[in-house]
Each structure stands twice: as structure tokens, then as C-alpha cells.
Amino acid sequence: MEELLREMITEDLYRIVISNPRDKDKKSKVKIRPVMLKNKLCFQETSYIGTQVFHENFEKEAILIKIMTYMSEEFRQCEIEAVNGKATILVSKKGKVTINRKLSANERKSVDLSHNRVKSYILEEGIPVPFLIDLGVQTVDGNIVRSKYDKFKQINRFLEFIEDILPTLPKDRTLRIIDFGCGKSYLTFAMYYYLDLLQKFDVQIIGLDLKKEVIANCNELAGRYGYHGLTFLYGDISTFENDENEVDMVVTLHACDTATDYAIAKAVQWKAGAILSVPCCQHEVNAQIMSEELAPLLKYGLIKERISALITDAVRANLLEEQGYEVQILEFIDMEHTPKNILIRGVRRSVNTGKRKETNVKKMTKAMNIETTLQKLM
């Protein structure tokens, strides 16, 4: 591993992405790229901890040591892309290191060594994407419409949440995803484009919604784009039945109030490998919550509403942990609904010990005189 890293960490490096953390509560991902500082080659590390992003610059030997430490102690996957090819380093749970390398036969591309370059997005500026053009986010030549730049960033942020869990998704068979409450489906189209066209997964995605005209329009667009693995259906989350043998990921973005609970319960029932949920309009707890100890907070309507929403999502996260999921609460920027939204991301543990994790969530909800729909469904 050290020999490979030393060879590829040069001015010809495009990027390094270190992912699949061993401890989900620490760094979730690290990206590294070369930069030129005062005419000296350095390497900029961008690390992601929760919703925070940190930048630091290192010389070659220092960044080499950091990567070696990351792979021996904190992460299990390292992807390297350089002028002369690509390489992937995988570390198993038993510490076995596997290296796959592919030399490049393409033309040499220039490496941007500027310190403050334009942010690199998964969906790149300047590359036309059909659904982004129809959405009005891009012009026909791939430029981002200035008034839609927040939407462009939101879509890329969502894809970053999926990028982080790519190593947990199956690539030896069809990847099956269900998107509950898909609405206009711009994130559903983005997900399909990313997984099918960019990551080369064999993917089938079903989008479900209660608006018939929206479903008809989305199916028409999917056909026009040639997205043969993308289908939209009219139906209700609570009564939807899956005819497939397996569901690998369930996505639910802004399913209103308890619809989120039904979607999460379905995902757990199907033993979905991953769950991405952005809840919306949590009214249930707000109507129930009573606590003498919290009375000084709950007497203010706005504070009660916000606390109730946070409690609702905390209950959902804890219930998922009890069902064998590794759960993260992440910040999702969404300019159409609220300035900042919470995203619940759960990844099913590969080894199920059969022992239910204790979270004391039942004790907490009893103390607040609440019982959520998800508790009843579980």
C-alpha cells in the first residue's frame, strides 16, 4: 500500500477519496487533492465530520503518513485517481488489504493545482444533464442558471449522502431502490443518473406518489431520457406492497408527518440495506407532548413545535438502531421547504447478532406522554 501511495501521490494526482469509516461518529469521509502553495507542491485534505467540513494542507510525506494511518485505524476504502490510472484500496474487518489498480489509456488531462478552485460537484458544471436542463437548473450547454444554483448544490449534497454508502450497496446484482413520496422527482432522477450512468450500477428505482399527473409526467420524462430502470407508480406509502424479493434502499424525502413512519417501517420490514429519510411536517408529537419538567419550554408554541420535531426524529433514529441499523443524523440543505432540514441515514449492519440494541427510547417517550406512529408500527 505504501509503495502504491508514494507512486501516485504526485502533481499528477487528481483526487483521493477515503470512505467507509469504521466509527460512524467520527470522520465520515476524507478527500485529498494536490495544490500549489508558494510554488511548492502540497496536498489539501478536506475532512467531513457530521455537518462540518475542515481543510488542512500537508507536504507529501505528511499526507502519506496520514493516509496510512487512516487506512489502518479509521477507514476501509481508499479510491485514488491520477493521470496514469485509478486504484482502490480495501481493508477488510480482519485487516486484510486488497489493492485493485487500472492503468489509464486515455489522453492526459491537466491537474488543477489552484488553492481556491471552484468546488468540485458530483454533477459537474459545464456537463449538460437532461433532467437538470428540463428543471431549469442548467442551460443547454451545461452552465448553471444563477437563480437555480441553490437547487444545484442541494442535488449534489443529496448525492454525496449516497456516495458515502456506495461500498455497502450490492454491485453483483440489480440494485433495487424505492422512493416514497417522490413528488416532482428531481432528486429521484439525480439518483438514477448518478448510480446508473456515473457509477455503472445495474439499478431499478421505483418512485411512488399520490399525484397522478406528476407520476404521468415523470414516466414520460424517464422514457424520453432512456432511463429504462426508472419507473413511477401511483400509490400510498402505507398500503404499498413490494413484489420484488429484495429492496436495497428506501428513500423518503418530505413525506408529510406520519407518512415518514410508514416508509421507515416498510424499509425495516423489507430489511433494506440503507434508508435515507428527510422528514417533514411533524405534528404528531406536538399534539401529545406533556411534561412538567419541560413546561417552561413547551409553553412557547414555536419552541414546542421545534422541540417536537427534533424529538420525533430522535425517536425514529433510535428505533432504527434497535432494528440493527447504524444511524447518522445529517444536515440537508433544502431551499424549497425550510432553510435547513434533517436527514436520517441508516445503514443496516452486515452482521446481525440477533441481540436488540437498547436505546431507552421507550422510557423517554413515556416520560413525555407520547407514542409515535413508528413505535406502534415497530
C-alpha positions in Angstrom: 0.0 0.0 0.0 2.7 2.5 0.9 4.5 1.9 -2.4 1.4 2.5 -4.4 0.6 5.7 -2.5 4.1 7.0 -2.8 3.9 6.4 -6.6 0.5 8.0 -7.1 0.7 11.0 -4.7 2.4 13.4 -7.0 1.5 16.5 -9.0 -0.3 14.1 -11.4 -2.9 13.2 -8.7 -6.5 14.2 -9.5 -8.0 13.2 -6.2 -8.2 10.7 -3.3 -11.4 9.8 -1.6 -11.2 7.9 1.7 -14.5 6.5 2.9 -16.4 3.7 4.7 -15.5 4.7 8.2 -15.1 2.1 11.0 -16.6 4.5 13.5 -19.6 6.4 12.1 -19.4 9.1 14.8 -16.0 10.3 13.7 -14.9 11.4 10.2 -17.4 10.2 7.6 -15.1 10.9 4.6 -11.8 12.5 3.6 -10.9 14.0 0.2 -7.3 14.9 -0.8 -6.1 16.8 -3.9 -2.8 18.4 -4.9 -2.4 22.2 -4.5 0.5 24.6 -5.3 1.3 26.9 -2.3 4.0 29.5 -2.7 5.4 27.5 -5.6 5.6 24.3 -3.5 3.5 21.2 -4.1 1.3 20.4 -1.2 -1.8 18.2 -0.7 -5.1 19.7 0.6 -7.1 17.4 2.9 -10.9 18.0 3.2 -12.4 16.0 6.1 -16.1 15.7 6.9 -17.3 15.3 10.5 -21.0 15.4 10.8 -22.2 18.6 9.1 -18.8 20.3 9.4 -16.0 20.4 6.8 -12.4 21.0 7.7 -9.4 21.9 5.4 -5.7 21.4 6.0 -2.6 21.4 3.8 0.3 18.9 4.1 3.5 18.1 2.3 3.9 14.7 0.6 5.4 12.7 3.4 3.0 14.0 6.0 -0.1 13.3 3.9 1.3 9.8 3.1 1.6 9.0 6.8 -2.0 10.4 7.4 -3.4 8.1 4.7 -1.6 5.1 6.0 -3.0 5.9 9.5 -6.5 6.4 8.2 -6.5 3.0 6.4 -5.0 1.1 9.4 -7.3 2.7 12.0 -10.3 4.7 10.7 -11.4 3.7 7.2 -11.8 0.7 5.0 -11.8 2.2 1.5 -9.5 4.5 -0.4 -10.0 5.5 -4.1 -7.2 7.1 -6.0 -7.5 8.8 -9.4 -4.4 10.1 -11.2 -3.2 10.9 -14.7 -1.7 7.4 -15.0 -4.8 5.5 -13.8 -7.0 4.6 -10.9 -6.5 2.4 -7.8 -8.8 1.2 -5.0 -7.5 0.1 -1.6 -9.9 -2.0 0.5 -9.3 -3.1 4.1 -11.5 -6.0 5.5 -12.7 -6.2 9.0 -9.9 -8.7 9.7 -7.3 -6.2 8.4 -6.7 -7.8 5.0 -5.6 -5.3 2.4 -6.8 -5.7 -1.2 -5.5 -3.4 -3.9 -7.0 -3.1 -7.4 -5.3 -0.9 -9.9 -6.2 0.1 -13.5 -3.7 2.0 -15.7 -5.2 4.7 -17.9 -5.2 4.5 -21.6 -6.9 7.9 -22.1 -5.4 11.2 -23.0 -3.6 13.0 -20.3 -5.8 15.6 -18.6 -4.4 18.6 -16.8 -4.5 18.7 -13.0 -5.9 21.9 -11.3 -3.4 22.8 -8.6 -5.0 26.1 -7.7 -5.6 26.5 -3.9 -9.1 28.1 -4.1 -10.5 26.4 -7.1 -14.2 26.1 -7.9 -15.9 23.5 -5.7 -16.0 20.1 -7.4 -19.5 18.6 -7.5 -20.6 15.1 -8.3 -22.7 16.5 -11.2 -20.2 18.9 -12.7 -20.8 22.3 -14.0 -20.5 22.5 -17.8 -21.7 19.0 -18.5 -25.3 19.0 -19.7 -27.7 16.7 -17.9 -31.2 16.3 -19.5 -33.3 16.4 -16.3 -31.3 19.4 -15.0 -32.0 21.3 -18.3 -35.7 20.5 -18.1 -35.7 21.5 -14.4 -34.3 24.9 -15.4 -31.2 24.4 -13.4 -28.9 24.1 -16.4 -28.8 25.8 -19.8 -28.5 23.5 -22.9 -24.7 24.0 -22.8 -24.4 22.8 -19.2 -24.0 26.2 -17.4 -25.8 26.6 -14.1 -28.6 29.2 -14.1 -27.6 31.6 -11.4 -31.0 31.7 -9.7 -31.0 27.9 -9.5 -27.6 27.5 -8.0 -29.0 26.6 -4.6 -31.0 23.8 -6.2 -27.9 22.6 -8.0 -26.0 22.5 -4.7 -28.9 20.7 -3.0 -29.0 17.9 -5.6 -25.2 17.4 -5.3 -25.4 17.4 -1.5 -28.0 14.6 -1.7 -25.8 12.6 -4.0 -22.9 13.0 -1.5 -25.0 11.2 1.1 -25.4 8.3 -1.4 -21.7 8.4 -2.4 -20.7 7.8 1.3 -22.5 4.5 1.4 -21.7 3.1 -2.1 -19.4 0.4 -0.6 -22.4 -1.0 1.3 -24.6 -1.3 -1.9 -24.5 -4.6 -4.0 -22.9 -4.4 -7.4 -23.1 -8.1 -8.3 -26.8 -7.9 -9.0 -29.6 -5.4 -9.7 -29.7 -2.6 -7.1 -33.4 -2.0 -6.1 -34.5 1.3 -4.7 -37.9 2.7 -3.7 -38.5 6.4 -3.4 -41.6 7.1 -1.3 -43.4 10.4 -1.9 -41.1 11.3 -4.9 -43.1 14.4 -6.0 -41.6 16.1 -9.0 -38.7 13.6 -8.6 -35.7 15.8 -9.5 -33.7 14.0 -6.7 -35.0 10.6 -8.0 -33.8 11.5 -11.5 -30.4 12.6 -10.0 -30.1 9.4 -8.0 -30.8 7.3 -11.1 -28.4 9.3 -13.3 -25.6 9.1 -10.6 -26.0 5.3 -9.9 -26.7 4.1 -13.5 -24.7 6.4 -15.7 -21.9 7.6 -13.5 -21.3 4.6 -11.1 -22.4 1.9 -13.6 -24.8 0.1 -11.2 -27.5 -2.1 -12.6 -30.2 -0.2 -10.9 -34.0 -0.3 -10.7 -35.8 2.6 -9.0 -39.5 2.9 -8.2 -40.9 6.4 -7.4 -44.2 6.4 -5.6 -46.6 9.4 -5.2 -50.3 10.3 -4.8 -50.3 12.9 -7.6 -51.4 11.1 -10.8 -50.4 14.0 -13.1 -46.9 14.1 -11.6 -46.5 10.4 -12.0 -47.5 10.6 -15.6 -45.1 13.4 -16.3 -42.2 11.7 -14.6 -42.8 8.4 -16.5 -42.9 10.5 -19.7 -39.5 12.1 -18.9 -37.9 8.8 -17.9 -38.9 7.3 -21.2 -37.6 10.4 -23.1 -34.2 10.2 -21.3 -33.9 6.4 -21.9 -33.9 5.7 -18.1 -35.3 2.2 -18.5 -34.7 1.2 -14.9 -36.7 4.1 -13.5 -40.5 3.7 -13.0 -43.1 5.9 -11.3 -46.2 4.5 -9.7 -49.4 6.0 -8.2 -49.9 4.8 -4.7 -50.0 5.3 -0.9 -47.0 4.6 1.2 -49.0 2.8 4.0 -50.6 0.3 1.6 -47.8 -0.2 -0.9 -46.7 -3.8 -1.4 -43.3 -4.7 -2.9 -43.4 -7.6 -5.4 -39.6 -7.8 -5.6 -37.6 -10.2 -3.5 -35.2 -7.5 -2.2 -35.2 -3.8 -1.5 -31.7 -2.4 -1.1 -32.5 1.2 -0.3 -35.6 3.2 0.7 -35.7 6.9 0.2 -38.3 9.2 1.7 -37.9 12.9 1.2 -40.5 15.2 2.7 -43.1 12.6 3.3 -45.5 14.5 5.4 -46.0 13.8 9.1 -46.6 10.1 9.8 -46.1 9.1 6.2 -42.3 9.1 7.0 -43.0 6.5 9.8 -44.9 4.2 7.3 -42.0 4.4 4.9 -39.4 3.7 7.5 -41.4 0.7 8.9 -41.7 -0.7 5.3 -37.9 -0.4 4.9 -37.3 -2.2 8.1 -39.8 -4.9 7.2 -38.0 -5.5 3.9 -34.6 -5.4 5.7 -33.5 -2.6 3.3 -29.7 -2.2 3.4 -30.0 1.6 3.5 -32.6 4.2 4.5 -32.4 8.0 3.6 -35.2 10.0 5.1 -35.8 13.7 5.2 -38.9 14.1 7.4 -41.4 16.9 7.1 -44.3 18.5 9.0 -44.0 16.5 12.2 -47.3 17.3 14.0 -47.9 14.0 15.9 -45.7 14.6 18.9 -46.6 18.3 19.1 -50.2 17.3 19.8 -49.3 14.8 22.5 -46.3 16.0 24.4 -46.8 16.8 28.1 -44.0 17.1 30.7 -44.0 19.0 33.9 -40.2 19.2 33.7 -40.3 20.7 30.2 -43.2 23.0 30.9 -41.0 26.2 30.7 -40.1 25.3 27.1 -43.4 23.9 26.0 -45.4 27.0 26.9 -43.9 28.7 23.8 -45.7 27.5 20.7 -42.7 27.9 18.3 -40.3 26.3 20.6 -42.7 23.4 21.4 -43.1 22.9 17.6 -39.4 22.7 17.0 -38.6 20.5 20.0 -41.4 18.1 19.0 -39.9 17.8 15.5 -36.5 17.1 16.9 -37.9 14.5 19.4 -39.8 12.8 16.6 -36.6 12.4 14.5 -34.6 11.3 17.6 -37.2 8.6 18.3 -37.0 7.4 14.6 -33.2 7.2 14.7 -33.2 5.3 18.0 -35.9 2.8 16.8 -33.7 2.2 13.7 -30.7 1.5 15.9 -32.8 -1.0 17.8 -33.6 -2.7 14.5 -29.9 -3.2 13.7 -29.1 0.0 11.7 -26.1 2.3 12.0 -27.7 5.7 12.1 -26.5 9.2 11.4 -28.4 12.5 11.7 -27.1 14.8 9.0 -27.9 18.3 7.8 -29.6 18.6 4.4 -29.9 22.0 2.8 -33.3 22.4 1.1 -34.2 25.9 -0.1 -37.8 25.0 -1.1 -39.1 23.8 2.3 -37.0 25.2 5.2 -33.5 26.7 5.3 -32.1 23.6 6.9 -33.6 20.1 7.2 -32.5 17.0 9.0 -31.7 13.8 7.0 -31.8 10.5 8.8 -29.4 8.0 7.2 -29.5 4.4 8.4 -27.3 1.6 7.1 -28.1 -2.0 8.1 -25.3 -3.7 9.9 -23.8 -6.6 7.9 -23.6 -8.8 10.9 -26.8 -9.3 12.8 -26.1 -10.6 16.3 -29.8 -11.2 16.9 -29.5 -9.1 20.1 -31.7 -6.0 20.1 -29.9 -2.8 20.9 -31.2 -1.0 24.0 -31.8 2.8 23.5 -34.1 3.7 26.4 -36.3 5.5 23.8 -39.4 3.9 25.3 -38.6 5.3 28.7 -38.1 8.7 27.2 -41.4 8.8 25.3 -43.3 7.5 28.3 -41.9 10.4 30.4 -43.1 12.8 27.8 -46.5 11.1 27.4 -46.1 10.4 23.7 -46.3 7.4 21.4 -45.3 7.8 17.8 -46.7 6.0 14.8 -43.4 4.4 14.2 -43.4 2.9 17.7 -46.8 1.4 17.0 -45.7 0.0 13.7 -42.5 -1.5 15.1 
